[in-house]
Amino acid sequence: MLLPHKPPTGRPYHEHRTVLGGILWVARTGSSWREMPEDYGNWETAYRRYRLWVEQGLWERILEALGGERCPGPATKGGDLSL
């Protein structure tokens, strides 16, 4: 479902598993993105990836694959993009 990211130039992408863990941590705890533990990487990376996945419709498929039921995603600054 999540294709590997290997950009031809520039910085390498952070591993999807780590970023997904951070996104799920924010969703589960209700904490702000900035409070996300560094174990999950940079909060800005997780936030951008989450927004991208929501826009692509991938976030809903990820949630379905993880549990089969619709659960909310993290709240965002510009409004709630949760599903």
PDB file of N, CA, C and O in Angstrom:
ATOM      1  N   MET A   1       0.828  -1.185   0.000  1.00  0.00           N
ATOM      2  CA  MET A   1       0.000   0.000   0.000  1.00  0.00           C
ATOM      3  C   MET A   1       0.876   1.254   0.000  1.00  0.00           C
ATOM      4  O   MET A   1       0.560   2.231  -0.678  1.00  0.00           O
ATOM      5  N   LEU A   2       1.965   1.229   0.750  1.00  0.00           N
ATOM      6  CA  LEU A   2       2.881   2.368   0.810  1.00  0.00           C
ATOM      7  C   LEU A   2       4.139   2.026   0.010  1.00  0.00           C
ATOM      8  O   LEU A   2       4.953   1.200   0.424  1.00  0.00           O
ATOM      9  N   LEU A   3       4.274   2.665  -1.113  1.00  0.00           N
ATOM     10  CA  LEU A   3       5.421   2.402  -1.976  1.00  0.00           C
ATOM     11  C   LEU A   3       6.692   2.969  -1.368  1.00  0.00           C
ATOM     12  O   LEU A   3       6.650   4.000  -0.698  1.00  0.00           O
ATOM     13  N   PRO A   4       7.834   2.303  -1.594  1.00  0.00           N
ATOM     14  CA  PRO A   4       9.092   2.833  -1.055  1.00  0.00           C
ATOM     15  C   PRO A   4       9.441   4.156  -1.726  1.00  0.00           C
ATOM     16  O   PRO A   4       9.183   4.362  -2.912  1.00  0.00           O
ATOM     17  N   HIS A   5      10.029   5.038  -0.942  1.00  0.00           N
ATOM     18  CA  HIS A   5      10.432   6.343  -1.459  1.00  0.00           C
ATOM     19  C   HIS A   5      11.941   6.376  -1.622  1.00  0.00           C
ATOM     20  O   HIS A   5      12.680   6.243  -0.647  1.00  0.00           O
ATOM     21  N   LYS A   6      12.391   6.550  -2.833  1.00  0.00           N
ATOM     22  CA  LYS A   6      13.815   6.686  -3.111  1.00  0.00           C
ATOM     23  C   LYS A   6      13.967   7.827  -4.112  1.00  0.00           C
ATOM     24  O   LYS A   6      14.065   7.596  -5.317  1.00  0.00           O
ATOM     25  N   PRO A   7      13.987   9.055  -3.606  1.00  0.00           N
ATOM     26  CA  PRO A   7      14.114  10.179  -4.530  1.00  0.00           C
ATOM     27  C   PRO A   7      15.449  10.144  -5.247  1.00  0.00           C
ATOM     28  O   PRO A   7      16.453   9.744  -4.658  1.00  0.00           O
ATOM     29  N   PRO A   8      15.483  10.559  -6.524  1.00  0.00           N
ATOM     30  CA  PRO A   8      16.729  10.537  -7.278  1.00  0.00           C
ATOM     31  C   PRO A   8      17.771  11.490  -6.725  1.00  0.00           C
ATOM     32  O   PRO A   8      18.967  11.213  -6.812  1.00  0.00           O
ATOM     33  N   THR A   9      17.345  12.594  -6.165  1.00  0.00           N
ATOM     34  CA  THR A   9      18.273  13.555  -5.569  1.00  0.00           C
ATOM     35  C   THR A   9      17.668  14.100  -4.292  1.00  0.00           C
ATOM     36  O   THR A   9      16.481  13.909  -4.025  1.00  0.00           O
ATOM     37  N   GLY A  10      18.469  14.767  -3.518  1.00  0.00           N
ATOM     38  CA  GLY A  10      17.981  15.391  -2.288  1.00  0.00           C
ATOM     39  C   GLY A  10      17.999  14.441  -1.109  1.00  0.00           C
ATOM     40  O   GLY A  10      18.628  13.383  -1.140  1.00  0.00           O
ATOM     41  N   ARG A  11      17.303  14.841  -0.087  1.00  0.00           N
ATOM     42  CA  ARG A  11      17.268  14.041   1.142  1.00  0.00           C
ATOM     43  C   ARG A  11      16.431  12.785   0.959  1.00  0.00           C
ATOM     44  O   ARG A  11      15.402  12.821   0.284  1.00  0.00           O
ATOM     45  N   PRO A  12      16.858  11.674   1.550  1.00  0.00           N
ATOM     46  CA  PRO A  12      16.046  10.456   1.473  1.00  0.00           C
ATOM     47  C   PRO A  12      14.799  10.600   2.341  1.00  0.00           C
ATOM     48  O   PRO A  12      14.814  11.302   3.353  1.00  0.00           O
ATOM     49  N   TYR A  13      13.740   9.940   1.945  1.00  0.00           N
ATOM     50  CA  TYR A  13      12.508   9.957   2.717  1.00  0.00           C
ATOM     51  C   TYR A  13      12.704   9.191   4.005  1.00  0.00           C
ATOM     52  O   TYR A  13      13.525   8.277   4.080  1.00  0.00           O
ATOM     53  N   HIS A  14      11.951   9.568   5.013  1.00  0.00           N
ATOM     54  CA  HIS A  14      11.953   8.810   6.259  1.00  0.00           C
ATOM     55  C   HIS A  14      11.110   7.561   6.050  1.00  0.00           C
ATOM     56  O   HIS A  14      10.164   7.560   5.262  1.00  0.00           O
ATOM     57  N   GLU A  15      11.455   6.524   6.746  1.00  0.00           N
ATOM     58  CA  GLU A  15      10.772   5.243   6.601  1.00  0.00           C
ATOM     59  C   GLU A  15       9.287   5.380   6.951  1.00  0.00           C
ATOM     60  O   GLU A  15       8.929   5.983   7.963  1.00  0.00           O
ATOM     61  N   HIS A  16       8.444   4.816   6.109  1.00  0.00           N
ATOM     62  CA  HIS A  16       6.996   4.910   6.304  1.00  0.00           C
ATOM     63  C   HIS A  16       6.572   4.379   7.670  1.00  0.00           C
ATOM     64  O   HIS A  16       5.705   4.963   8.319  1.00  0.00           O
ATOM     65  N   ARG A  17       7.169   3.289   8.106  1.00  0.00           N
ATOM     66  CA  ARG A  17       6.761   2.664   9.369  1.00  0.00           C
ATOM     67  C   ARG A  17       6.964   3.625  10.542  1.00  0.00           C
ATOM     68  O   ARG A  17       6.102   3.739  11.412  1.00  0.00           O
ATOM     69  N   THR A  18       8.099   4.307  10.560  1.00  0.00           N
ATOM     70  CA  THR A  18       8.393   5.250  11.628  1.00  0.00           C
ATOM     71  C   THR A  18       7.421   6.425  11.601  1.00  0.00           C
ATOM     72  O   THR A  18       6.877   6.812  12.635  1.00  0.00           O
ATOM     73  N   VAL A  19       7.207   6.990  10.412  1.00  0.00           N
ATOM     74  CA  VAL A  19       6.302   8.131  10.265  1.00  0.00           C
ATOM     75  C   VAL A  19       4.874   7.731  10.617  1.00  0.00           C
ATOM     76  O   VAL A  19       4.177   8.476  11.305  1.00  0.00           O
ATOM     77  N   LEU A  20       4.436   6.573  10.159  1.00  0.00           N
ATOM     78  CA  LEU A  20       3.086   6.096  10.469  1.00  0.00           C
ATOM     79  C   LEU A  20       2.916   5.934  11.979  1.00  0.00           C
ATOM     80  O   LEU A  20       1.866   6.267  12.528  1.00  0.00           O
ATOM     81  N   GLY A  21       3.939   5.428  12.641  1.00  0.00           N
ATOM     82  CA  GLY A  21       3.881   5.306  14.098  1.00  0.00           C
ATOM     83  C   GLY A  21       3.673   6.657  14.768  1.00  0.00           C
ATOM     84  O   GLY A  21       2.910   6.763  15.727  1.00  0.00           O
ATOM     85  N   GLY A  22       4.343   7.684  14.271  1.00  0.00           N
ATOM     86  CA  GLY A  22       4.173   9.026  14.815  1.00  0.00           C
ATOM     87  C   GLY A  22       2.777   9.571  14.577  1.00  0.00           C
ATOM     88  O   GLY A  22       2.176  10.167  15.471  1.00  0.00           O
ATOM     89  N   ILE A  23       2.263   9.368  13.373  1.00  0.00           N
ATOM     90  CA  ILE A  23       0.911   9.826  13.059  1.00  0.00           C
ATOM     91  C   ILE A  23      -0.100   9.133  13.967  1.00  0.00           C
ATOM     92  O   ILE A  23      -1.007   9.777  14.492  1.00  0.00           O
ATOM     93  N   LEU A  24       0.052   7.842  14.150  1.00  0.00           N
ATOM     94  CA  LEU A  24      -0.870   7.099  15.011  1.00  0.00           C
ATOM     95  C   LEU A  24      -0.725   7.525  16.468  1.00  0.00           C
ATOM     96  O   LEU A  24      -1.710   7.533  17.207  1.00  0.00           O
ATOM     97  N   TRP A  25       0.489   7.878  16.892  1.00  0.00           N
ATOM     98  CA  TRP A  25       0.694   8.362  18.254  1.00  0.00           C
ATOM     99  C   TRP A  25      -0.084   9.658  18.472  1.00  0.00           C
ATOM    100  O   TRP A  25      -0.750   9.818  19.495  1.00  0.00           O
ATOM    101  N   VAL A  26      -0.003  10.580  17.516  1.00  0.00           N
ATOM    102  CA  VAL A  26      -0.739  11.845  17.619  1.00  0.00           C
ATOM    103  C   VAL A  26      -2.242  11.572  17.661  1.00  0.00           C
ATOM    104  O   VAL A  26      -2.960  12.169  18.463  1.00  0.00           O
ATOM    105  N   ALA A  27      -2.716  10.677  16.803  1.00  0.00           N
ATOM    106  CA  ALA A  27      -4.148  10.360  16.764  1.00  0.00           C
ATOM    107  C   ALA A  27      -4.605   9.718  18.069  1.00  0.00           C
ATOM    108  O   ALA A  27      -5.666  10.054  18.594  1.00  0.00           O
ATOM    109  N   ARG A  28      -3.801   8.793  18.592  1.00  0.00           N
ATOM    110  CA  ARG A  28      -4.184   8.053  19.796  1.00  0.00           C
ATOM    111  C   ARG A  28      -4.164   8.931  21.044  1.00  0.00           C
ATOM    112  O   ARG A  28      -5.046   8.820  21.895  1.00  0.00           O
ATOM    113  N   THR A  29      -3.155   9.810  21.156  1.00  0.00           N
ATOM    114  CA  THR A  29      -3.008  10.610  22.368  1.00  0.00           C
ATOM    115  C   THR A  29      -3.773  11.920  22.318  1.00  0.00           C
ATOM    116  O   THR A  29      -4.074  12.500  23.361  1.00  0.00           O
ATOM    117  N   GLY A  30      -4.093  12.394  21.119  1.00  0.00           N
ATOM    118  CA  GLY A  30      -4.747  13.690  20.991  1.00  0.00           C
ATOM    119  C   GLY A  30      -3.794  14.847  21.212  1.00  0.00           C
ATOM    120  O   GLY A  30      -4.220  15.994  21.345  1.00  0.00           O
ATOM    121  N   SER A  31      -2.508  14.550  21.251  1.00  0.00           N
ATOM    122  CA  SER A  31      -1.490  15.582  21.452  1.00  0.00           C
ATOM    123  C   SER A  31      -1.288  16.389  20.183  1.00  0.00           C
ATOM    124  O   SER A  31      -1.750  16.004  19.109  1.00  0.00           O
ATOM    125  N   SER A  32      -0.604  17.491  20.313  1.00  0.00           N
ATOM    126  CA  SER A  32      -0.292  18.292  19.133  1.00  0.00           C
ATOM    127  C   SER A  32       0.835  17.626  18.357  1.00  0.00           C
ATOM    128  O   SER A  32       1.568  16.792  18.889  1.00  0.00           O
ATOM    129  N   TRP A  33       0.959  18.009  17.096  1.00  0.00           N
ATOM    130  CA  TRP A  33       2.024  17.462  16.266  1.00  0.00           C
ATOM    131  C   TRP A  33       3.389  17.763  16.879  1.00  0.00           C
ATOM    132  O   TRP A  33       4.277  16.912  16.846  1.00  0.00           O
ATOM    133  N   ARG A  34       3.569  18.939  17.428  1.00  0.00           N
ATOM    134  CA  ARG A  34       4.866  19.346  17.992  1.00  0.00           C
ATOM    135  C   ARG A  34       5.260  18.519  19.208  1.00  0.00           C
ATOM    136  O   ARG A  34       6.439  18.468  19.558  1.00  0.00           O
ATOM    137  N   GLU A  35       4.310  17.879  19.853  1.00  0.00           N
ATOM    138  CA  GLU A  35       4.591  17.045  21.023  1.00  0.00           C
ATOM    139  C   GLU A  35       4.966  15.611  20.649  1.00  0.00           C
ATOM    140  O   GLU A  35       5.291  14.811  21.527  1.00  0.00           O
ATOM    141  N   MET A  36       4.925  15.280  19.376  1.00  0.00           N
ATOM    142  CA  MET A  36       5.241  13.927  18.934  1.00  0.00           C
ATOM    143  C   MET A  36       6.680  13.574  19.334  1.00  0.00           C
ATOM    144  O   MET A  36       7.595  14.346  19.049  1.00  0.00           O
ATOM    145  N   PRO A  37       6.900  12.432  19.983  1.00  0.00           N
ATOM    146  CA  PRO A  37       8.244  12.043  20.395  1.00  0.00           C
ATOM    147  C   PRO A  37       9.207  11.939  19.207  1.00  0.00           C
ATOM    148  O   PRO A  37       8.814  11.536  18.112  1.00  0.00           O
ATOM    149  N   GLU A  38      10.451  12.301  19.436  1.00  0.00           N
ATOM    150  CA  GLU A  38      11.470  12.272  18.390  1.00  0.00           C
ATOM    151  C   GLU A  38      11.755  10.862  17.885  1.00  0.00           C
ATOM    152  O   GLU A  38      12.357  10.694  16.825  1.00  0.00           O
ATOM    153  N   ASP A  39      11.326   9.844  18.637  1.00  0.00           N
ATOM    154  CA  ASP A  39      11.501   8.454  18.200  1.00  0.00           C
ATOM    155  C   ASP A  39      10.813   8.206  16.861  1.00  0.00           C
ATOM    156  O   ASP A  39      11.194   7.308  16.110  1.00  0.00           O
ATOM    157  N   TYR A  40       9.794   9.015  16.576  1.00  0.00           N
ATOM    158  CA  TYR A  40       9.032   8.871  15.337  1.00  0.00           C
ATOM    159  C   TYR A  40       9.531   9.797  14.241  1.00  0.00           C
ATOM    160  O   TYR A  40       8.909   9.890  13.183  1.00  0.00           O
ATOM    161  N   GLY A  41      10.624  10.471  14.472  1.00  0.00           N
ATOM    162  CA  GLY A  41      11.166  11.391  13.480  1.00  0.00           C
ATOM    163  C   GLY A  41      10.664  12.801  13.713  1.00  0.00           C
ATOM    164  O   GLY A  41      10.112  13.112  14.769  1.00  0.00           O
ATOM    165  N   ASN A  42      10.858  13.641  12.729  1.00  0.00           N
ATOM    166  CA  ASN A  42      10.481  15.037  12.793  1.00  0.00           C
ATOM    167  C   ASN A  42       8.960  15.168  12.685  1.00  0.00           C
ATOM    168  O   ASN A  42       8.346  14.549  11.816  1.00  0.00           O
ATOM    169  N   TRP A  43       8.360  15.959  13.548  1.00  0.00           N
ATOM    170  CA  TRP A  43       6.899  16.111  13.537  1.00  0.00           C
ATOM    171  C   TRP A  43       6.408  16.721  12.235  1.00  0.00           C
ATOM    172  O   TRP A  43       5.319  16.387  11.767  1.00  0.00           O
ATOM    173  N   GLU A  44       7.201  17.613  11.642  1.00  0.00           N
ATOM    174  CA  GLU A  44       6.790  18.254  10.392  1.00  0.00           C
ATOM    175  C   GLU A  44       6.717  17.245   9.247  1.00  0.00           C
ATOM    176  O   GLU A  44       5.844  17.339   8.385  1.00  0.00           O
ATOM    177  N   THR A  45       7.629  16.292   9.245  1.00  0.00           N
ATOM    178  CA  THR A  45       7.609  15.238   8.231  1.00  0.00           C
ATOM    179  C   THR A  45       6.342  14.406   8.373  1.00  0.00           C
ATOM    180  O   THR A  45       5.666  14.115   7.387  1.00  0.00           O
ATOM    181  N   ALA A  46       6.026  14.024   9.610  1.00  0.00           N
ATOM    182  CA  ALA A  46       4.823  13.218   9.851  1.00  0.00           C
ATOM    183  C   ALA A  46       3.565  13.995   9.460  1.00  0.00           C
ATOM    184  O   ALA A  46       2.648  13.436   8.858  1.00  0.00           O
ATOM    185  N   TYR A  47       3.525  15.264   9.798  1.00  0.00           N
ATOM    186  CA  TYR A  47       2.364  16.089   9.470  1.00  0.00           C
ATOM    187  C   TYR A  47       2.193  16.208   7.960  1.00  0.00           C
ATOM    188  O   TYR A  47       1.084  16.047   7.450  1.00  0.00           O
ATOM    189  N   ARG A  48       3.272  16.487   7.245  1.00  0.00           N
ATOM    190  CA  ARG A  48       3.182  16.614   5.786  1.00  0.00           C
ATOM    191  C   ARG A  48       2.766  15.300   5.134  1.00  0.00           C
ATOM    192  O   ARG A  48       1.949  15.293   4.213  1.00  0.00           O
ATOM    193  N   ARG A  49       3.317  14.206   5.602  1.00  0.00           N
ATOM    194  CA  ARG A  49       2.969  12.907   5.033  1.00  0.00           C
ATOM    195  C   ARG A  49       1.501  12.586   5.310  1.00  0.00           C
ATOM    196  O   ARG A  49       0.798  12.074   4.438  1.00  0.00           O
ATOM    197  N   TYR A  50       1.039  12.888   6.525  1.00  0.00           N
ATOM    198  CA  TYR A  50      -0.373  12.664   6.863  1.00  0.00           C
ATOM    199  C   TYR A  50      -1.274  13.466   5.928  1.00  0.00           C
ATOM    200  O   TYR A  50      -2.234  12.922   5.382  1.00  0.00           O
ATOM    201  N   ARG A  51      -0.980  14.740   5.737  1.00  0.00           N
ATOM    202  CA  ARG A  51      -1.786  15.585   4.843  1.00  0.00           C
ATOM    203  C   ARG A  51      -1.799  15.021   3.424  1.00  0.00           C
ATOM    204  O   ARG A  51      -2.845  14.986   2.776  1.00  0.00           O
ATOM    205  N   LEU A  52      -0.638  14.583   2.944  1.00  0.00           N
ATOM    206  CA  LEU A  52      -0.540  14.010   1.606  1.00  0.00           C
ATOM    207  C   LEU A  52      -1.408  12.763   1.499  1.00  0.00           C
ATOM    208  O   LEU A  52      -2.151  12.597   0.532  1.00  0.00           O
ATOM    209  N   TRP A  53      -1.310  11.890   2.492  1.00  0.00           N
ATOM    210  CA  TRP A  53      -2.085  10.652   2.465  1.00  0.00           C
ATOM    211  C   TRP A  53      -3.574  10.924   2.529  1.00  0.00           C
ATOM    212  O   TRP A  53      -4.352  10.224   1.880  1.00  0.00           O
ATOM    213  N   VAL A  54      -3.995  11.928   3.299  1.00  0.00           N
ATOM    214  CA  VAL A  54      -5.412  12.289   3.353  1.00  0.00           C
ATOM    215  C   VAL A  54      -5.862  12.772   1.987  1.00  0.00           C
ATOM    216  O   VAL A  54      -6.901  12.339   1.489  1.00  0.00           O
ATOM    217  N   GLU A  55      -5.095  13.660   1.374  1.00  0.00           N
ATOM    218  CA  GLU A  55      -5.456  14.212   0.063  1.00  0.00           C
ATOM    219  C   GLU A  55      -5.535  13.132  -1.005  1.00  0.00           C
ATOM    220  O   GLU A  55      -6.361  13.219  -1.914  1.00  0.00           O
ATOM    221  N   GLN A  56      -4.686  12.116  -0.906  1.00  0.00           N
ATOM    222  CA  GLN A  56      -4.663  11.032  -1.885  1.00  0.00           C
ATOM    223  C   GLN A  56      -5.726   9.969  -1.607  1.00  0.00           C
ATOM    224  O   GLN A  56      -5.944   9.084  -2.434  1.00  0.00           O
ATOM    225  N   GLY A  57      -6.382  10.048  -0.463  1.00  0.00           N
ATOM    226  CA  GLY A  57      -7.350   9.023  -0.087  1.00  0.00           C
ATOM    227  C   GLY A  57      -6.697   7.792   0.518  1.00  0.00           C
ATOM    228  O   GLY A  57      -7.370   6.801   0.800  1.00  0.00           O
ATOM    229  N   LEU A  58      -5.391   7.854   0.718  1.00  0.00           N
ATOM    230  CA  LEU A  58      -4.650   6.713   1.249  1.00  0.00           C
ATOM    231  C   LEU A  58      -4.877   6.526   2.741  1.00  0.00           C
ATOM    232  O   LEU A  58      -4.867   5.395   3.227  1.00  0.00           O
ATOM    233  N   TRP A  59      -5.082   7.616   3.477  1.00  0.00           N
ATOM    234  CA  TRP A  59      -5.253   7.514   4.925  1.00  0.00           C
ATOM    235  C   TRP A  59      -6.450   6.628   5.282  1.00  0.00           C
ATOM    236  O   TRP A  59      -6.366   5.804   6.192  1.00  0.00           O
ATOM    237  N   GLU A  60      -7.547   6.799   4.571  1.00  0.00           N
ATOM    238  CA  GLU A  60      -8.729   5.972   4.837  1.00  0.00           C
ATOM    239  C   GLU A  60      -8.422   4.494   4.583  1.00  0.00           C
ATOM    240  O   GLU A  60      -8.856   3.634   5.349  1.00  0.00           O
ATOM    241  N   ARG A  61      -7.690   4.198   3.533  1.00  0.00           N
ATOM    242  CA  ARG A  61      -7.339   2.792   3.237  1.00  0.00           C
ATOM    243  C   ARG A  61      -6.401   2.234   4.300  1.00  0.00           C
ATOM    244  O   ARG A  61      -6.501   1.060   4.657  1.00  0.00           O
ATOM    245  N   ILE A  62      -5.489   3.065   4.810  1.00  0.00           N
ATOM    246  CA  ILE A  62      -4.580   2.619   5.873  1.00  0.00           C
ATOM    247  C   ILE A  62      -5.390   2.255   7.112  1.00  0.00           C
ATOM    248  O   ILE A  62      -5.171   1.202   7.711  1.00  0.00           O
ATOM    249  N   LEU A  63      -6.321   3.118   7.498  1.00  0.00           N
ATOM    250  CA  LEU A  63      -7.139   2.842   8.681  1.00  0.00           C
ATOM    251  C   LEU A  63      -7.971   1.583   8.509  1.00  0.00           C
ATOM    252  O   LEU A  63      -8.103   0.792   9.442  1.00  0.00           O
ATOM    253  N   GLU A  64      -8.531   1.394   7.324  1.00  0.00           N
ATOM    254  CA  GLU A  64      -9.305   0.183   7.062  1.00  0.00           C
ATOM    255  C   GLU A  64      -8.429  -1.059   7.166  1.00  0.00           C
ATOM    256  O   GLU A  64      -8.852  -2.077   7.716  1.00  0.00           O
ATOM    257  N   ALA A  65      -7.220  -0.978   6.644  1.00  0.00           N
ATOM    258  CA  ALA A  65      -6.301  -2.118   6.705  1.00  0.00           C
ATOM    259  C   ALA A  65      -5.867  -2.418   8.136  1.00  0.00           C
ATOM    260  O   ALA A  65      -5.633  -3.576   8.484  1.00  0.00           O
ATOM    261  N   LEU A  66      -5.759  -1.392   8.957  1.00  0.00           N
ATOM    262  CA  LEU A  66      -5.313  -1.589  10.336  1.00  0.00           C
ATOM    263  C   LEU A  66      -6.402  -2.106  11.255  1.00  0.00           C
ATOM    264  O   LEU A  66      -6.109  -2.815  12.217  1.00  0.00           O
ATOM    265  N   GLY A  67      -7.651  -1.766  10.980  1.00  0.00           N
ATOM    266  CA  GLY A  67      -8.667  -2.188  11.927  1.00  0.00           C
ATOM    267  C   GLY A  67     -10.039  -2.442  11.361  1.00  0.00           C
ATOM    268  O   GLY A  67     -10.904  -2.980  12.051  1.00  0.00           O
ATOM    269  N   GLY A  68     -10.253  -2.069  10.134  1.00  0.00           N
ATOM    270  CA  GLY A  68     -11.541  -2.328   9.539  1.00  0.00           C
ATOM    271  C   GLY A  68     -12.635  -1.363   9.938  1.00  0.00           C
ATOM    272  O   GLY A  68     -13.709  -1.374   9.336  1.00  0.00           O
ATOM    273  N   GLU A  69     -12.396  -0.527  10.934  1.00  0.00           N
ATOM    274  CA  GLU A  69     -13.413   0.440  11.327  1.00  0.00           C
ATOM    275  C   GLU A  69     -12.854   1.845  11.170  1.00  0.00           C
ATOM    276  O   GLU A  69     -11.648   2.068  11.281  1.00  0.00           O
ATOM    277  N   ARG A  70     -13.736   2.769  10.914  1.00  0.00           N
ATOM    278  CA  ARG A  70     -13.297   4.150  10.713  1.00  0.00           C
ATOM    279  C   ARG A  70     -12.988   4.770  12.070  1.00  0.00           C
ATOM    280  O   ARG A  70     -13.810   4.739  12.987  1.00  0.00           O
ATOM    281  N   CYS A  71     -11.813   5.321  12.178  1.00  0.00           N
ATOM    282  CA  CYS A  71     -11.444   6.025  13.396  1.00  0.00           C
ATOM    283  C   CYS A  71     -10.821   7.357  12.991  1.00  0.00           C
ATOM    284  O   CYS A  71     -10.291   7.480  11.886  1.00  0.00           O
ATOM    285  N   PRO A  72     -10.877   8.336  13.857  1.00  0.00           N
ATOM    286  CA  PRO A  72     -10.396   9.658  13.477  1.00  0.00           C
ATOM    287  C   PRO A  72      -8.886   9.703  13.341  1.00  0.00           C
ATOM    288  O   PRO A  72      -8.155   8.932  13.964  1.00  0.00           O
ATOM    289  N   GLY A  73      -8.450  10.623  12.512  1.00  0.00           N
ATOM    290  CA  GLY A  73      -7.030  10.899  12.393  1.00  0.00           C
ATOM    291  C   GLY A  73      -6.696  12.087  13.262  1.00  0.00           C
ATOM    292  O   GLY A  73      -7.569  12.618  13.948  1.00  0.00           O
ATOM    293  N   PRO A  74      -5.460  12.508  13.245  1.00  0.00           N
ATOM    294  CA  PRO A  74      -5.064  13.664  14.039  1.00  0.00           C
ATOM    295  C   PRO A  74      -5.769  14.928  13.559  1.00  0.00           C
ATOM    296  O   PRO A  74      -6.093  15.050  12.378  1.00  0.00           O
ATOM    297  N   ALA A  75      -6.001  15.848  14.455  1.00  0.00           N
ATOM    298  CA  ALA A  75      -6.552  17.147  14.090  1.00  0.00           C
ATOM    299  C   ALA A  75      -5.440  17.972  13.446  1.00  0.00           C
ATOM    300  O   ALA A  75      -4.266  17.804  13.777  1.00  0.00           O
ATOM    301  N   THR A  76      -5.803  18.849  12.540  1.00  0.00           N
ATOM    302  CA  THR A  76      -4.815  19.680  11.872  1.00  0.00           C
ATOM    303  C   THR A  76      -5.092  21.144  12.164  1.00  0.00           C
ATOM    304  O   THR A  76      -6.205  21.520  12.528  1.00  0.00           O
ATOM    305  N   LYS A  77      -4.076  21.952  12.000  1.00  0.00           N
ATOM    306  CA  LYS A  77      -4.163  23.386  12.305  1.00  0.00           C
ATOM    307  C   LYS A  77      -5.245  24.068  11.474  1.00  0.00           C
ATOM    308  O   LYS A  77      -6.010  24.877  11.999  1.00  0.00           O
ATOM    309  N   GLY A  78      -5.314  23.749  10.184  1.00  0.00           N
ATOM    310  CA  GLY A  78      -6.252  24.414   9.292  1.00  0.00           C
ATOM    311  C   GLY A  78      -7.652  23.833   9.338  1.00  0.00           C
ATOM    312  O   GLY A  78      -8.482  24.180   8.497  1.00  0.00           O
ATOM    313  N   GLY A  79      -7.931  22.993  10.256  1.00  0.00           N
ATOM    314  CA  GLY A  79      -9.239  22.361  10.333  1.00  0.00           C
ATOM    315  C   GLY A  79      -9.040  20.871  10.487  1.00  0.00           C
ATOM    316  O   GLY A  79      -7.943  20.360  10.258  1.00  0.00           O
ATOM    317  N   ASP A  80     -10.058  20.193  10.862  1.00  0.00           N
ATOM    318  CA  ASP A  80      -9.951  18.761  11.109  1.00  0.00           C
ATOM    319  C   ASP A  80     -10.049  17.998   9.806  1.00  0.00           C
ATOM    320  O   ASP A  80     -11.069  18.060   9.121  1.00  0.00           O
ATOM    321  N   LEU A  81      -8.987  17.274   9.458  1.00  0.00           N
ATOM    322  CA  LEU A  81      -8.996  16.448   8.256  1.00  0.00           C
ATOM    323  C   LEU A  81      -9.241  14.994   8.588  1.00  0.00           C
ATOM    324  O   LEU A  81      -9.023  14.118   7.751  1.00  0.00           O
ATOM    325  N   SER A  82      -9.692  14.726   9.805  1.00  0.00           N
ATOM    326  CA  SER A  82      -9.900  13.324  10.187  1.00  0.00           C
ATOM    327  C   SER A  82     -11.019  12.718   9.358  1.00  0.00           C
ATOM    328  O   SER A  82     -11.899  13.411   8.847  1.00  0.00           O
ATOM    329  N   LEU A  83     -10.954  11.425   9.247  1.00  0.00           N
ATOM    330  CA  LEU A  83     -11.935  10.685   8.447  1.00  0.00           C
ATOM    331  C   LEU A  83     -13.032  10.128   9.317  1.00  0.00           C
ATOM    332  O   LEU A  83     -13.947   9.475   8.816  1.00  0.00           O
TER     333      LEU A  83
END
